[in-house]
Amino acid sequence: MQLSNRTKHLEPKPLNFWERMYVPVIAQGLNITIKHLFRKKVTIRYPEVKRELSPVFRGLHILKRDAQGRERCTACGLCALACPAEAISMLSAERTKDEKGLYREEKYAAVYEINMLRCIFCGLCEDACPKAAIYLQKDRFAPAFFGREQVIYGKDRLVESVTNRAKVGLDQ
C-alpha cells in the first residue's frame, strides 16, 4: 500500500574492484590518523603541569580567621539560607570568657558542616556571609571520595589553620 505516489525506487550502484577491497575507506581512515599525529597534544601531565583555571573558578571551602587568628564566623546562618542545595548546616553556641581569643563575637559556630555531595560550588554562601568568613578557594580542588564518612566536611577540615595563615600571608 502506497501512502503517496512519490516513491523512488533506488538501484544500488555496483562497486568497482577497489571499493570492494575497501581501499578508499582505509585511505580516509589513515588520512585522519596522520592529521592527528601532527596536531598539538591536548593532554595535560597533571602532577607536573598545573591546568590554567578560569578566573571565576570556585574550589573548596575555607572558613577564614581574622588578623588575631580568631574565627570570623558568627553562626548567623545566612550562608545556610543562601545555599540552594541545602548543603550547609551549623549549630551556634555562646562564647565563654576563656574562649575570647578563639572567636570574634559572643556567638560562634560550634558545629559547621558542609555536605560535599550536595554542594554545587555556586558561591552563594560566600556572597551571603556578612563577616567574610567563608571563601571558595581558587587553588584547591574537591578530592575523590571513597566513603560517605569522607563527604561531610566539619570545622576540622574547613577552618583555616593559624600556621598556614602565617606562611601564606593571608592576613586581611
Buried (B, 14 or more C-beta within 10 A) or exposed (E): EEEEEEEEEEEEEEEEEEEEEEEEEEEEEEEEEEEEEEEEEEEEEEEEEEEEEEEEBBBBBBBBBBEEBBBBBBBBBBBBEBBEBEBBBBEBBEBEEEEEEBBBBEBBBBEBBBBBEBBEBBBBBBEBBEBEBBBBEEEEEEEEEEEEEEBBBEBEBBBBEEEEBEEEEBEE
